[in-house]
Amino acid sequence: MEYRKIGTTGMKVSKIGFGASSLGAVFHPLKEEVGMNAVHTTLDNGINFIDVSPYYGHLKAETGLGKALKDVDRHLYYLSTKVGRYGKDGENS
């Protein structure tokens, strides 16, 4: 895997990232176990940059990613996120 340094932060981020929108079933239904396996396979192959957002599946992607990463050493990955938007009862507005 190729990595890129981010400025003078000391962070070395994989050139390829994992987009976690699929964990939120944005494109089609996804069994939680399949999503967790995808995250673990990603990390096992040296990808350490994961993009997620509260907007992906009304927190479903973040929740699933959290479960997948629960027992993973925090120094093995970087998370990227963005501001989510919610309306009443967590519905996107």
Buried (B, 14 or more C-beta within 10 A) or exposed (E): EEBEEEEEEEEEBBEBBBBBBBBBBBEEEBEBEEBBEBBEEBBEEEBBBBBBBBBBBBBBBBBBBEBBBEEEEEEEBBBEBEEBEEEEEEEEE
